[in-house]
Amino acid sequence: MVNSVFGEVRHLQGKISGQMDAVGFSIKEEAMLTTLTLDVVKSSEIEGELLNYDQVRSSIARRLGINTAGLVVSDRYVEGVVEMMLDATQNYQQSLTNERLFGWHSALFPTGYSGMYKIEVGQYRTGEMQIVSGAMGKEKVHYQAIEAAKLTAEMSRFLEWFNADTKIDLVLKAAIAHFWFIIIHPFDDGNGRIARAMTDLLLTQSENRPERFYSMSSQILIDKKRYYEVLQSVQHSTGDIIEWLEWFLHCLKNSLLATEKTLNKVVYKANFWQTHETTPINDRQRLILNKLLDGFDGKLKSSKWAKIAKCSPDTALRDIKDLMEKRILQQEQQGGRSTNYILTQ
């Protein structure tokens, strides 16, 4: 079973790389920006933290020198998460060391706090760690992490294996590294996000190119319940991690399949702006059109336009009518008292 899915994953990786090599530079750049943004946003969402999509996208664009419209200021937490992810994927050929991991951890927790709680930052934990759930007095212990006294030796063993030129295929190595790191649980907090960054580092190595066109974290979020179930189940096994490898490879396969749909949207968006390169479009219109092209959530009404673009209802209507005259927008063909607007197909 593992061999079959593994073969499919390797085939899909090659197929997507080939597709992206066949498109223009600007489309490839937009695809990479979209993928990295999703990866950062979804990896944090797995932990219940919701990052601002536009802030993440702007931070990545600035760091990679991608010229894109509508950049916004990002807060330092977003900057830290982006810094970690880009270091993992853009510097994928560099060794993973204690110092590099401490840097990632410090970037994730710039204030030294996780929520309201002060944590040990930029170092391995000195206290014991249990993963628990349930009400006070009725807690259920899901996992007892490795003792703090053994962390230095265990992490040395892990990093030596991680950096060694092993005979294991790098996709399988990514799966093993993710599981092993979660088992060690060396930090007070942020272990999941760092494990997923390591996964991205090894998957990038497996393709030997820094461009990322699929997001493993997006797929893990969709199957989050099973992700934790399999991790817990295999943690209590006798060393057989086949169940985890199968889940990981299926998740990666689904991520690659989902990417084909995402890339179609990216190509459509790039072609749209290429078509309208000389069309007069103001900043408000560009903002809303980009939201529509990225997959607008809900129905676009003139009142929503005014709110998002921070303009008066009259200005919103003028903007909309102008785009309708240019055959970029049209009214949605459905009944009802309110009028919704969609992109002209």
Backbone torsions as a table, in degrees:
resi	resn	phi	psi	omega
1	MET	NA	-46.7	-179.7
2	VAL	-60.5	-44.1	-178.7
3	ASN	-61.3	-40.1	-178.3
4	SER	-63.5	-50.9	-178.8
5	VAL	-67.4	-38.0	179.0
6	PHE	-58.7	-43.8	178.1
7	GLY	-61.6	-41.4	178.7
8	GLU	-63.6	-42.3	-179.6
9	VAL	-60.8	-47.8	-178.7
10	ARG	-63.9	-36.9	178.0
11	HIS	-64.7	-45.1	-179.1
12	LEU	-65.7	-38.7	176.9
13	GLN	-57.7	-47.2	-179.6
14	GLY	-65.2	-38.7	-178.9
15	LYS	-63.7	-45.9	-178.6
16	ILE	-67.2	-41.0	177.0
17	SER	-59.2	-43.1	179.2
18	GLY	-63.3	-42.6	178.8
19	GLN	-61.1	-43.7	-176.5
20	MET	-72.4	-28.8	177.5
21	ASP	-70.4	-20.1	-176.9
22	ALA	-87.9	-10.1	-178.5
23	VAL	-98.3	169.4	-178.7
24	GLY	-70.8	164.1	-176.9
25	PHE	-59.1	-43.9	-176.2
26	SER	-65.6	-36.6	178.4
27	ILE	-68.6	-41.9	179.2
28	LYS	-62.4	-40.6	179.4
29	GLU	-63.6	-44.2	179.2
30	GLU	-64.9	-39.7	179.2
31	ALA	-63.6	-42.4	-179.9
32	MET	-67.0	-41.4	179.0
33	LEU	-61.7	-43.6	179.0
34	THR	-63.4	-45.4	-178.0
35	THR	-63.9	-48.1	-178.8
36	LEU	-64.3	-38.1	178.5
37	THR	-62.5	-47.2	178.4
38	LEU	-60.5	-41.5	-177.8
39	ASP	-61.3	-44.8	-179.8
40	VAL	-66.7	-47.4	-177.8
41	VAL	-63.3	-46.3	-175.3
42	LYS	-72.7	-34.6	178.5
43	SER	-62.9	-39.2	177.5
44	SER	-71.7	-35.5	-178.8
45	GLU	-65.3	-30.2	176.3
46	ILE	-57.7	-35.1	179.9
47	GLU	-88.9	6.4	177.8
48	GLY	85.1	11.8	179.3
49	GLU	-105.3	123.2	-177.5
50	LEU	-99.7	113.2	178.7
51	LEU	-94.5	152.4	178.0
52	ASN	-75.2	118.5	-176.0
53	TYR	-56.3	-45.7	-176.8
54	ASP	-66.1	-36.9	177.6
55	GLN	-65.2	-43.3	-179.9
56	VAL	-63.5	-47.2	-179.4
57	ARG	-59.9	-44.0	-179.3
58	SER	-64.3	-41.5	-179.7
59	SER	-62.8	-43.9	179.6
60	ILE	-65.4	-45.6	-179.2
61	ALA	-57.7	-44.6	-179.2
62	ARG	-62.7	-45.6	-175.7
63	ARG	-68.6	-30.9	-179.3
64	LEU	-93.7	-1.5	179.5
65	GLY	69.3	30.3	179.4
66	ILE	-89.2	124.4	-178.8
67	ASN	-82.4	109.0	-178.2
68	THR	-139.9	150.5	-177.3
69	ALA	-77.8	156.8	171.0
70	GLY	72.9	32.3	178.0
71	LEU	-66.6	139.9	178.4
72	VAL	-120.7	164.6	178.1
73	VAL	-76.7	136.5	179.9
74	SER	-106.1	144.1	177.6
75	ASP	-78.0	168.9	-170.9
76	ARG	-69.7	-25.1	177.5
77	TYR	-67.9	-45.4	177.4
78	VAL	-59.5	-44.9	179.8
79	GLU	-58.0	-38.8	-179.2
80	GLY	-67.1	-44.8	179.9
81	VAL	-64.3	-42.3	179.4
82	VAL	-64.4	-42.0	179.7
83	GLU	-57.5	-44.2	-179.7
84	MET	-63.6	-48.4	-176.5
85	MET	-64.2	-41.3	-179.4
86	LEU	-69.8	-34.0	177.1
87	ASP	-63.5	-40.8	-179.2
88	ALA	-64.9	-42.2	-173.4
89	THR	-90.5	-34.7	-177.7
90	GLN	-85.3	-26.8	179.1
91	ASN	-111.3	43.7	-172.5
92	TYR	-68.0	-16.8	-178.8
93	GLN	-88.3	-9.5	179.3
94	GLN	-78.9	149.7	178.6
95	SER	-65.6	150.3	173.6
96	LEU	-93.4	120.8	-177.0
97	THR	-123.9	170.0	174.5
98	ASN	-56.6	-45.2	-176.9
99	GLU	-62.0	-40.6	-179.8
100	ARG	-66.5	-41.4	177.2
101	LEU	-64.1	-40.0	177.9
102	PHE	-63.6	-37.7	176.9
103	GLY	-63.3	-43.3	176.9
104	TRP	-59.7	-45.1	-177.2
105	HIS	-64.4	-42.5	178.6
106	SER	-64.1	-35.8	178.7
107	ALA	-67.1	-34.0	179.5
108	LEU	-71.4	-30.1	-175.8
109	PHE	-128.3	68.9	-173.6
110	PRO	-63.9	-21.7	-178.0
111	THR	-94.6	-8.8	-175.8
112	GLY	83.5	5.6	179.7
113	TYR	-122.5	146.5	168.2
114	SER	-111.9	103.4	-172.0
115	GLY	65.9	-122.5	-180.0
116	MET	-91.7	-7.3	-170.3
117	TYR	-102.3	131.2	176.1
118	LYS	-74.5	132.4	-179.3
119	ILE	-127.4	166.2	175.6
120	GLU	-78.9	118.6	-174.3
121	VAL	-113.4	141.2	177.4
122	GLY	69.6	26.0	177.1
123	GLN	-159.2	161.0	176.0
124	TYR	-74.9	151.1	-175.5
125	ARG	-63.1	149.7	177.3
126	THR	-107.6	-6.8	178.7
127	GLY	-105.7	171.4	179.1
128	GLU	-81.4	160.3	-173.3
129	MET	-135.1	126.4	173.4
130	GLN	-125.0	142.7	172.9
131	ILE	-99.4	112.2	-175.2
132	VAL	-127.0	160.6	172.3
133	SER	-146.0	167.1	178.8
134	GLY	104.8	166.1	-178.1
135	ALA	-70.6	158.1	180.0
136	MET	-57.7	130.4	-178.5
137	GLY	91.8	-16.1	179.4
138	LYS	-127.7	30.1	-177.0
139	GLU	-64.5	144.5	174.8
140	LYS	-112.8	123.2	179.5
141	VAL	-84.6	116.1	179.5
142	HIS	-86.5	-33.0	-175.4
143	TYR	-159.4	136.4	175.1
144	GLN	-106.5	110.7	-175.6
145	ALA	-71.1	167.2	179.6
146	ILE	-58.7	141.5	-178.7
147	GLU	-58.6	144.8	-177.9
148	ALA	-58.4	-35.9	-177.5
149	ALA	-64.7	-23.0	-177.1
150	LYS	-98.5	-1.2	-173.2
151	LEU	-62.6	-45.7	-176.6
152	THR	-59.0	-46.6	-179.0
153	ALA	-66.9	-41.8	-177.8
154	GLU	-67.0	-40.7	179.3
155	MET	-69.7	-33.0	176.3
156	SER	-62.8	-43.2	179.2
157	ARG	-64.1	-43.5	-178.9
158	PHE	-63.3	-47.7	-176.5
159	LEU	-68.2	-34.8	176.9
160	GLU	-61.5	-44.6	178.0
161	TRP	-66.3	-42.9	-176.8
162	PHE	-59.4	-43.4	-175.0
163	ASN	-86.1	-13.7	-177.8
164	ALA	-72.3	151.1	177.0
165	ASP	-82.7	77.8	-176.1
166	THR	-77.1	164.6	178.8
167	LYS	-81.3	-4.8	-178.4
168	ILE	-75.1	136.4	174.7
169	ASP	-58.0	143.3	-172.7
170	LEU	-66.1	-26.2	175.8
171	VAL	-67.9	-44.0	177.6
172	LEU	-68.6	-35.5	178.5
173	LYS	-63.3	-37.2	177.9
174	ALA	-61.7	-40.8	179.6
175	ALA	-65.8	-44.4	-178.9
176	ILE	-66.4	-43.9	-179.0
177	ALA	-61.2	-43.0	179.4
178	HIS	-57.7	-49.4	-177.6
179	PHE	-65.5	-47.1	-177.1
180	TRP	-61.0	-44.7	-179.0
181	PHE	-63.7	-41.1	178.6
182	ILE	-63.6	-37.7	177.5
183	ILE	-61.5	-43.5	-179.7
184	ILE	-68.4	-41.9	-180.0
185	HIS	49.7	60.9	-168.8
186	PRO	-76.9	-16.3	-175.9
187	PHE	-107.2	159.4	175.8
188	ASP	-60.2	-36.3	-179.8
189	ASP	-159.0	162.7	176.7
190	GLY	89.7	5.8	-176.9
191	ASN	-61.7	-40.1	-179.0
192	GLY	-63.5	-46.6	-179.1
193	ARG	-64.5	-38.1	178.9
194	ILE	-70.1	-38.3	176.9
195	ALA	-60.5	-40.0	-179.7
196	ARG	-72.1	-31.6	175.2
197	ALA	-65.9	-40.4	176.4
198	MET	-62.1	-40.5	178.0
199	THR	-59.1	-46.5	179.5
200	ASP	-62.6	-37.9	179.5
201	LEU	-60.4	-47.2	-177.6
202	LEU	-72.8	-33.7	176.5
203	LEU	-67.1	-35.4	175.9
204	THR	-66.0	-41.2	175.8
205	GLN	-60.6	-37.6	-176.9
206	SER	-63.9	-23.3	178.4
207	GLU	-106.1	-9.6	177.7
208	ASN	53.2	44.2	175.9
209	ARG	-154.7	141.1	-175.2
210	PRO	-76.9	-14.6	-179.5
211	GLU	-69.7	136.3	178.6
212	ARG	-116.8	126.4	-178.3
213	PHE	-122.4	7.4	174.7
214	TYR	-145.3	151.4	-175.6
215	SER	-118.3	108.5	177.3
216	MET	-64.3	-38.5	-177.2
217	SER	-62.9	-35.3	178.7
218	SER	-60.1	-40.4	-178.7
219	GLN	-75.3	-36.8	177.5
220	ILE	-61.0	-40.0	179.5
221	LEU	-60.6	-41.9	179.3
222	ILE	-61.7	-37.8	-176.6
223	ASP	-110.2	34.9	-172.8
224	LYS	-56.8	-43.1	-177.6
225	LYS	-59.9	-46.8	-178.5
226	ARG	-69.1	-33.9	177.5
227	TYR	-54.6	-51.2	-179.5
228	TYR	-70.6	-36.0	178.9
229	GLU	-61.5	-46.7	-178.3
230	VAL	-68.0	-42.6	177.2
231	LEU	-56.1	-46.5	-178.3
232	GLN	-66.5	-44.0	-178.6
233	SER	-60.7	-46.5	-175.2
234	VAL	-75.6	-28.3	176.8
235	GLN	-59.6	-33.5	-177.5
236	HIS	-94.0	7.1	179.7
237	SER	-83.8	-177.8	-176.1
238	THR	-97.7	31.2	178.2
239	GLY	103.3	-4.9	177.8
240	ASP	-85.8	114.1	-176.6
241	ILE	-110.0	21.0	-179.7
242	ILE	-57.3	-40.7	-179.3
243	GLU	-59.9	-41.9	178.7
244	TRP	-66.8	-45.0	-179.6
245	LEU	-59.5	-42.1	179.2
246	GLU	-63.5	-45.2	-179.8
247	TRP	-62.7	-46.5	-177.5
248	PHE	-59.0	-47.5	-177.4
249	LEU	-66.9	-38.7	176.2
250	HIS	-64.3	-40.2	179.0
251	CYS	-63.3	-44.6	179.7
252	LEU	-64.6	-40.3	177.9
253	LYS	-60.8	-46.2	179.4
254	ASN	-64.4	-34.2	177.0
255	SER	-63.7	-42.5	179.6
256	LEU	-67.5	-38.4	178.0
257	LEU	-66.1	-41.0	179.2
258	ALA	-65.1	-32.2	-179.1
259	THR	-62.0	-35.5	179.8
260	GLU	-57.9	-38.5	178.3
261	LYS	-69.1	-45.0	-179.7
262	THR	-59.8	-42.6	-178.0
263	LEU	-66.1	-34.1	176.4
264	ASN	-60.6	-40.6	178.8
265	LYS	-65.9	-40.6	-179.6
266	VAL	-63.7	-44.1	179.5
267	VAL	-63.5	-41.7	179.0
268	TYR	-60.8	-44.2	-179.0
269	LYS	-63.8	-44.3	-179.6
270	ALA	-64.0	-42.0	179.2
271	ASN	-65.9	-35.9	178.6
272	PHE	-59.1	-49.7	-177.6
273	TRP	-71.1	-27.9	175.6
274	GLN	-66.8	-42.1	179.3
275	THR	-62.7	-37.8	-175.2
276	HIS	-103.9	27.7	-178.2
277	GLU	-57.3	-37.5	-177.0
278	THR	-105.2	3.6	178.8
279	THR	-74.5	129.3	177.1
280	PRO	-66.7	114.7	-179.6
281	ILE	-135.8	125.1	-178.4
282	ASN	-81.4	172.4	-175.0
283	ASP	-62.0	-37.4	179.1
284	ARG	-64.3	-45.6	-179.8
285	GLN	-62.9	-42.2	179.5
286	ARG	-61.7	-41.7	179.1
287	LEU	-58.4	-50.5	-177.1
288	ILE	-70.1	-39.5	179.2
289	LEU	-61.6	-40.3	177.2
290	ASN	-63.0	-37.4	177.8
291	LYS	-65.9	-40.6	177.4
292	LEU	-64.8	-41.6	-179.5
293	LEU	-67.8	-30.1	179.3
294	ASP	-82.3	-8.2	-179.1
295	GLY	103.9	77.5	-175.5
296	PHE	-65.0	136.4	-178.7
297	ASP	-88.2	113.2	178.9
298	GLY	94.6	-164.4	-177.6
299	LYS	-97.7	138.2	177.9
300	LEU	-92.2	110.9	175.7
301	LYS	-111.8	166.0	-178.8
302	SER	-63.4	-33.9	179.6
303	SER	-65.7	-37.6	179.3
304	LYS	-70.7	-37.8	176.4
305	TRP	-57.2	-49.0	-178.7
306	ALA	-59.3	-40.2	-177.7
307	LYS	-68.8	-46.7	-178.0
308	ILE	-67.5	-44.3	-176.5
309	ALA	-82.8	-3.7	179.0
310	LYS	55.7	54.2	179.1
311	CYS	-137.1	174.3	179.8
312	SER	-75.3	158.0	177.2
313	PRO	-57.2	-36.8	179.4
314	ASP	-64.7	-42.5	178.8
315	THR	-64.3	-41.1	178.6
316	ALA	-58.9	-45.4	180.0
317	LEU	-64.1	-38.9	177.8
318	ARG	-62.9	-43.6	178.3
319	ASP	-59.7	-45.3	-177.8
320	ILE	-64.6	-48.1	-178.9
321	LYS	-61.3	-37.7	178.4
322	ASP	-60.8	-44.7	-179.6
323	LEU	-70.5	-29.3	176.1
324	MET	-69.0	-39.6	177.8
325	GLU	-64.7	-30.6	178.5
326	LYS	-86.2	4.1	178.7
327	ARG	60.5	33.0	175.8
328	ILE	-95.8	-37.4	177.0
329	LEU	-113.8	156.3	172.2
330	GLN	-146.1	160.2	175.5
331	GLN	-73.6	141.1	176.7
332	GLU	-70.7	132.2	-176.7
333	GLN	-80.9	83.5	174.7
334	GLN	-156.6	156.9	-177.5
335	GLY	-72.0	-170.0	178.9
336	GLY	107.5	163.5	-175.6
337	ARG	-79.6	-31.7	-176.6
338	SER	-93.2	150.4	-179.0
339	THR	-102.2	128.0	176.9
340	ASN	-110.3	151.5	-177.6
341	TYR	-121.5	140.8	179.4
342	ILE	-134.6	165.0	175.9
343	LEU	-67.1	141.2	175.5
344	THR	-70.5	125.3	-177.5
345	GLN	-74.3	NA	NA
